[in-house]
Amino acid sequence: MIALTLAEITAAVGGDLRVAGEDSAETVVDGLVDTDSRSMVSGSIFVAKPGAETDGHRFVGPAVEAGAVLAIVEHVVDVPVSQIVVPDAVAALADLAREVVGRVRARGDLRIIGITGSNGKTTTKNFLARILQDEGETVAPVKSYNNEVGAPVTMLRVTESTRYLVSEFGAAGPGSIAHLAGLVEPDVAVVLMVGMAHAGGFGGIEATAKAKSELVSAARVPGTAVLNVDDPRVSAMQEIATARGLNVVGFGQSSAAAVRASDITVSAAGTSCTIEVADQRLPLRLQVLGAHHVTNALAAIAAALVLGVAPAEAVARLETVEIAERWRMQPLGNDRVRIINDAYNASPDSMAAALRTLAQISGPDERTVAVLGAMSELGESAGEEHDRIGLLAVRLNIRRIVVVGPEARRLYLAAVGEGSWDSEAVHLPDQDAAFEYLRGELRDGDRVLVKSSNSVGLRHLGDRLGELFS
């Protein structure tokens, strides 16, 4: 974080300063800001966030022991450290992020990019950060820091020398993207797709589309909306953009896209295509598995183009990216048994894309094995969407379908109903049972996909399998 006095921080968050030791209102703090006491280092600021399972106020002491010099709290804690008392710690975190980013933007050439979409946010964020880091100091979220805590924590990592801030915005509900993006007003708003992910929490896909469009409505004017023209719900956001005076850059495979992809091929070595932009045709060879990642690469190239990065430079930098992110199409195992751990999250769209990738990268002498768990937050569509994935797995000729957990039983039943019987499809109660089954079932030449929503936790099963066959 940039250097601020305790008085300036107190004013930014609207709190009540209680100094301790030799501190005063003019004491300067410039350390990292976080809600996790385990992340504290010397000079840090700890935000004591109340939680459903535990209360951050319990960890003020450990945070101070780890190096925190200031705590933002909702009530005074009996720990010898300066504290700013606020009504709402999470709101204070957002207020501080707004203040810090606003000051940096006012002083220099900071450019802010916001990314949202039902799928692909984290991969696109990583792709774009890789492109931009060669242009100047770039701050981007770790993992999927895209909620009311993670997004402000990322924003607070900017310094006076930061040139690019890449923010990833997830939608917890209507208005959440508007709130988070409103903290920084991105210069570039990237919308990837509108799918069924989290649709249950929004009341349907049209409500999801409206929530994603909040990023376009929050973008800074003049600015640019980078939109997926292959998705009609995203393409429709051009009306919002033009009405607000934003430029629009489209990406996709459509002829209407300014940044296009063609000749897409997928193999076990990665994903290749041709990028067409500004009368150029550039071969792109991603090491990342899956045709769906071409869309994410196009979005990153388009955003970088808006920021002045030459397409050829963007393509060359993308080719150095080895994996999208841990637990996202992550190759594990060995040449005999290859594991693809893609179980950080799952929606109907990403589940289908992962299954198609498994089918595409497997040779005629290789057996495909899909280890699948439930897709969460689908609301009334959950049963139908699990049915659809079960049918798709059979129609793609996935040779072994291993369904894990009671919530995914309908997927198993759909696969059996479509003709996957005689042990081609099995249903197991939990990860341990699945691990024991797979340890005895997997053999040389198997290509294994592990896929589920984050809450199901199959990513840990994927790691165990990767270790078993390393």
Secondary structure, DSSP 4 states (H G I P E B T S, - for coil): ---EEHHHHHHHHT-EEE--TT--TT-EE-S-EES-GGG--TT-EEE--B-SS-BGGGGHHHHHHTT--EEEESS--SSSSEEEE-S-HHHHHHHHHHHHHHHHHHHS--EEEEEE-SS-HHHHHHHHHHHHTTTS-EE--STT--STTHHHHHHTT--TT--EEEEE---SSTTHHHHHHHTT--SEEEE----STTHHHHTSHHHHHHHHHHHHHHS-SS-EEEEETTSHHHHTTHHHHHHHT-EEEEEESSTT-SEEEEEEEEETTEEEEEEEETTEEEEEEESS--THHHHHHHHHHHHHHHTT--HHHHHHHHTT---SBTTBSEEEE-SSSEEEE--S---HHHHHHHHHHHHHH--TTSEEEEEE-PPPS-GGGHHHHHHHHHHHHHHTT-SEEEEESGGGHHHHHHHHHTT--TTSEEEESSHHHHHHHHHHH--TTEEEEEE--GGGTHHHHHHHHHHHT-
